[in-house]
């Protein structure tokens, strides 16, 4: 087995079978702690309940709440190819906050839909968020095929409806897979119940995902998280989002535009000569140039956009609507600045239909808006398609209330 972990997000409408699928993946890959399945099954029988694989997830969540260490909390399951870590998306608010603020770095996604109920509002909304986050490795599983007697016509009908929406938001799934997470059809094993389907199982499809390589070949981008003093020197600390930084390199500090030289890289108990994309490091420079949190370290010939005017897509996720005239906090990478927002148009996030045009002055919970942002001070940004770390942002009041991507 390759020594790697691939993190994917499992998203979809409430009650469409996310927990059941996770429990089934645990069980079918022998990833449950020893004796756990029998323990949960016995508990269900004692309560007169039918065993459901969704109880596996509930049981593990309860253990985590109680502070019990569970191996599968980090690596949920494994195949012959690799380990997998599932990021569960129980609801749109938790999902957006976790994903857009970078708490969970998914490399791929599984979108689940109940073939009996069909495409629901939250299905479309979660799909839109996957698009917003730039996740281009996506498979769709149409669950609960047992409830429609494994009917191929119903599968094709729901698949067609969902495909139409996914086309609108630019998501092209690698596979559509009919499954029954409850019965185990096409999760880990192919079964005769779906003999008309000749595609992969869920596990086989997951193994086709590519592990995202750190963007080493791209230009250097290192947002400064903090600055520490040590041995009379200052070290600007942050995560290398792209490129490579080495001792002796010339670098430019943005938005100041000042060029300086890397005297040394500083890491705990290490003496590195270089740091590549994905690595956190400290940068000590050779002169007294002041560097602060929110500055962006780039290559000496790089010129990322420095501006106080931004065009963007915003997903609003606060119960209290946004109204034009409210000053709000704009956060991109480690940059934080006050901003004013002008609403261009507002869309329904589950249908992408325009709710209101330029006359709109309000964005309601779960709505999407095309906006113009005016920041109090210039910020360093990129188009989302070029550099995601500098192309996505969050808006905050006292807490995160929206996330978005920069389009221009």
PyMOL commands that set and color helices and strands:
alter all, ss='L'
color gray80, all
select helices_A, chain A and resi 18-28+36-46+54-65+71-73+92-100+121-132+145-148+152-168+192-194+202-206+388-390
alter helices_A, ss='H'
color red, helices_A
select strands_A, chain A and resi 5-12+77-78+83-88+108-114+138-143+175-178+221-230+233-242+244-246+250-254+258-266+274-276+280-285+296-299+305-316+322-323+328-332+335-348+354-356+362-363+367-381+392-396+400-406
alter strands_A, ss='S'
color yellow, strands_A
deselect
rebuild
show_as cartoon
